[in-house]
Amino acid sequence: MRRYRIGVIGLGQRIAHVLAAMQEVGWALELAAYVDPAPVGAPILEDHGVAMGRALASPAELFAAGPYDLVMLGAPNHLHFEHLSLALDAGFPIFAEKPIVRTEAESLALAGRLATGRTPPVYIGLVMRSLPIVREVIARVDSGELGEIVSIDATEHLPPEHGGYLARNWRRKAEWGGSYLLDKVCHDFDIFGRIAGARAARAASFGGRRIFTPERAERPRIYDNGETAYALRDAGWAAANDAFQSDMDVTDHQNALVEYASGVRLSFHANSHVALPERRWYVAGTEGTLIADLVRNKLMVRRVLDRKKPERIEYGNITADAHNGADQAMAVDLLAALEGRAAFPVTPFESLEAGLTVMAIDRAMALGEVVDCAPMWAAYDAAMAPGAAVSG
């Protein structure tokens, strides 16, 4: 079996979990070297028996110590564009955590570079694309079983511990993570665009902070079983001590409306502090309807003229992190792509378009207006045109 030599820039919790999943599904891997002055993912690797490689001081030093079969990028989002640019220069295959980049300017610059076709393979960790339930949703839509897709209603509601983690983690700051929606639900908007079969045409949004605020700092901090609340998870790099009194500047709840160019309309509701967690997609077509429950890993489908009970599929494999085996499935997909046996489920361009859609939603919220997405897509397409300037 081939042994994969891997270099990592940004050995955080997320990349450590991906590496652990890779080993779990049978990769023969060697973490040869990493760059991270404070590798908070190290305990995760230790727990899963993944040996730490050499600690190097800079990406340049890491690339000089190559070659690598795969370079993995897991630093906070504000460093993604810089590290992707360096990795593209180095020429080794790349796995980068989502969101692919943090801003519109970075999106256009990266799109232009990737469009040249003179880059190594780039795989983006939109992990939900690898989930069996998500593959089935896409297959049902593509088969025409639901008819023409008319509308989508979707949610992501986090339990208090997860929301409290985000309020303490580096994702609490727009300068590091981008927006709450960009970091947390670019997965979902990737799938929504795929279901709609088109780019977003118009977007509106309302959101803010009403949960993790100093005014609520005196609320109870003990669960009914006696456990301490809002602090059970290590918040990682640049962590804040308290979820309610941090310097958080992103939303903790947000609603969005999107009209796609295909005519599909989407409503989306996110909340980071609920008693009944939910990640649900309700997809309504002219001939049928499906509900995908991503927390409980269940799918329900029925055609509009059926009187019998809906078809129900339970995928099982429920995990505490609600990924439900997605990391392991993505690790299988990544190995298949590197070995040339199958295409990776999502392209970097699809990742860029999902990110830009969320950025349009956030711009609509900031402006208090319905945003016309056409100028954004015109700029994106122009950036990828032959001869377009590529810059950061």
N, C-alpha and C positions, 0 to 999 in steps of 0.2 A: 504494500500500500504506500502511495506517495505521502511523504511527510511535508506539510506546508510550513514554510518559514514565514513568520508574521512579525511585522513591526507595528507598533501602536503609538499614536500621538494623542494624548489625552486619555489616561487610564482611569476613567471615572467608573461609577457604579454601572452605568448602562453598558459600556463596552465590556466590562468584566462579566456581566450577565450573558452577553452574546458569546463571548469566548467560552464561558462555561457550557452554554448550550451546544456550541460547536463540538466540544469534546464529548459531551453527553451523547450526541447522535453519531459518533464514530469518526470524527476527524482525527487524523494523525497530525497534530500541530506542535509547533515549537514557537513559543513567544520569545523571539530572538532578542528583541530590544524594545524599549519604550522611552518616551519622553513625557515626563510629568513630574514636577517638583514635589507634588503631594498626591500620590496615587491612591485616591480613596477607594478604588476598586480592588486594591490588593487583598483585603480580607475575604472578598467574594472568591477571588481566584484560589486563595489558600483553602477555603472551605470545599472547593470543587477539585482540588488537586492539580491545578494548572500552575506549572512552575513559572516564576517570574524570570524574565530575561534581563539583559544588561540595562541599567539605567543610564540614559544618555542625556546630554545637556540641551540639545536643540534638534529641531527637525533636520537641519543640514547635517548634523553629526549622524543622525539616524539613517538618512538616505545614503550617506557615504559608507555606512556599514552594511549596505545591501549586498546582493540583491534580496528581494522579498517576493514571495508568491502572492502576498496580500498585505497592503498597508491599511490599517484601520484607524479611523478618525473619530475621536469621542470627546473632544474638548467642548466646553460651553459654546453655545450657538454663535456668539460674536466672533469666534475664531474659525468657524467653518470655512469661510471664503478664503482666508489666508492659507489655511492648511490644505484645502483642496487645490489651490493654485500651486503650492509647492509640490504636492504629490503628483499633480498632472505633469509638472516639469520633470519629476524623477522618473515617471514612466511605468511604475508598477501598478498592477490592478489595485483598485481602491474600494473599500467599504466605508461609507460615511454615515454617521447617525443623522436622523431627521431632526429638525427641518434641514433641507439641503443647505440653505443660506438664510440670512436674517432680514435682508432689506431688498427693496425693489432694484436699487442700483447694483447690488451684488448679483441679483437674479439675472439681470440683463447682461452683465459682464460674463458671468459663467455660461449662460446660454450661448452667447457668441463664441466662446471658446470651444464648448462641446460641439457646436454645430459644424466646426471645421472638419470633424471626423478624424482629427489627428491626435487623439488622446487615448490613454489606456482605458480599459473597461472601468465603469463607475457604477457601483451598486449602493443604493440608498436604503437605509433601514426603516422603510415604511412597513413594519413588521406585520400589520394586519393583512396585507396582500397575500401572505403565506398561510393564513388560517383556513382550514377546510370550510368553515361556515361562510367565510367571505368569498372564497372561490365558488361556492354553490350559489350565493346571491348573484354574482356576476354571470354565472352560467345560466341561471333562470332568466335573467334579464335578456341576455344575448339570444336565448332560444326563442324568444317571442312569446313565451308562455304567459307573461303578464300583459301582453299587448303593447301599446304605446305607453311609455311612462308619463304620467301626468304630474304627480307631486310626490314629495318626500317629506316626511316629518321625522326629525332625528333629535336625539338627546345624548348628552354625556353628563351624568351627575355623579360626583365623587363623594365617597364617605369622608367624614371629618378628618381622619388621620391622613388621608391622601392630600386633601386640600391644605391641611396644616403643614405638611411636608413642602408643598409648592410655595407656601407663604414664607418658609424659612430657607429654602434652597435658592441657588443662584437664579432660578427661573422667575423669581419674584421681581426681577429688575429687567425692564425693557432693554437697557443697554447691553445686557448679557444674553438674554434669552429671546428677545423679540416680544411679541405679545403672548398672553395666556393662550389664546386660540392657536397661534402659530405653533407654539411648542407642543401643546397638548392634543390638538385635534386636526393637525394637518393630515394625519392618517385618514380621518373620516372624510375630509374634503377631497382627498385623492379619490376615494371610492365614489363619492357623490358625483364628481365630474365624470367618472367612468360610467356610472349608471345613467347620467343625463346624456351622455354621448356628445357633450359640447362644453365649451368654456362658459364661464359666468358672464352674463351680459350686464346685469344690474345688481347692486347690493345695498342693503340697509342694515343697520345694527344699533342696538342699545345695550349698554353694559356699564359696569363700574365696580366699586368696592363698597360692600355693605356688610361683609362678613368678618374678614380679618382686618379689623380696624382698632385703633387704640381705645375708642369708646366702648368696645366690647371686651376689653382686656380683663375685666373683673368677673367675667362669666365663669361658671363652674368648669373645672379642669379635670374632673374625675368621672370615668364611666361608671355605670351602675354596678359593674362587677369589681370596682375598686381600683382598676388600672388607671394610670395617669394618661390623660388625653393630650393630643396635639404634639407629642414629643417622642413617640415610640420609634420613629425612624431616624437614622443618621442623615442629616440634611446635606452632608457632603461639603464640597468646596465653597468657600465664602459664605458659610451658613450664618443665618441670624439665630439668636437665642430663642426668640419668642414669636410665634405665628401672628399674634395680634399687635405687636409693637415693633415689627421690623420696618425696614425702609421700602417695603413693597410698593411698586407703582404700576402694576398691571391689574387687570380686572380679576375679580374672584367669581363673577357671574356675568353671563352675556347671552343675548339673543341675536339671531341673525336671520335675515330673509335674503334669498338669492334667487334670481330669475336667470336661467341658463338660455343660451342662444337657441337651443332646441325647443324652448317653451316649457321645459320642466321647471316647476317651482319648488323651492326648498325652504322649510322653516327649521331652525336649529336652536336648541336651548341647552346651555351649559351652566352648571352650578358646581362649586367646589366644596360644598358643605351640606350634605343631605343625609337623612336617616334611611332612605331607601335607594341605594345606588342603582344606577341604570345607564346602560349604553345601548340604545335601541334605534334601529332604522325601520321605519314604516314606509314601504315603497308601494304606491298605488298606481296601477296601470289600468288601461281601458278593459282588459280581459282578466285581470287577476291582481291579487294583493299578497305581499309577503311582509312578515315581521321578523327581523333578525335581532335576537336578544344576545348581545355580545358579552354580557356579564354571566348569564346562565348558560351560554353556548347552545342556544336552542333556535330553531328556525320553524316558522309556521307559514304555510302557503295555502291559498285556496283561489280557485277561479270564480269569477263574479256570478256565474249562473249555477254554481254547484250548491246543492242543499246538504250534501253530506259533510261530515266533520272535516276540518282542515287537515291537510297533511302536516305531520309534525316530525321533525328530526332533532334528536338530542345527540350532541357531539361529545358530551362528557368532558373529561380531562379538565375540570374546573381547578384553577389555581388561585392562590391568595392574591397574586398581583393582577388578576383578571386578564392576563395574557393568554391563559388557557392553552399553553403549548405552542404559542405563536413563535417564540424565540427558537425553539427546537425545529419547527417547520421551516422557519427562515434559514436556519443553519443548513438544513438539507437542500433548500433551494440554492443557497449560495455555493455550496460544494458542486451541485449539478451544473451551475453556470460556469464556474471556474474550469470544470472538466469538459465543458462543451457539450453536455448531454441535454441541456434544456436552457431556454432563455430565463433570465431572472424575471419575477412576476411584475416588476415595475421599472420604468426607465427613469433616468435622471430628468428628462424633460417633463414627464408626468409629475415628478416631485416638484419641479420648479413651478409648474402651472397650479398645483395644489397650494403651494406657498403664496403665489401671487394672488390667488383667489382670496385667501385669508387676509392678506395685506389690504386688499380692496375693502373687505368687510370692516377691518379695523379703521381704515381711512373714513369709511362712511360713519362709523361711530364717533370718531374724533370730530368730524365736520358737522354732524347732525344732519346729513343730507343723504339722499339716494345717489349712489355713485355709479356713473356710467363707466363700465370697464373697457369700452372700445379703445380709448387712447392708450391704456396700459398694454393691451394685447398688440396694438399697432407698434408700440415701442419694442415689445418683446420680439415680434416677428422681424422687425427691422434689425434688431441686434443679431439675429441669426442669418440675415441675408448675406450672400457671398460678398466679400470685400468690406463688410461692416467692421468698424473699429472695435477692438476688444480691450477693455480697460477696467480697472477696479474703481 
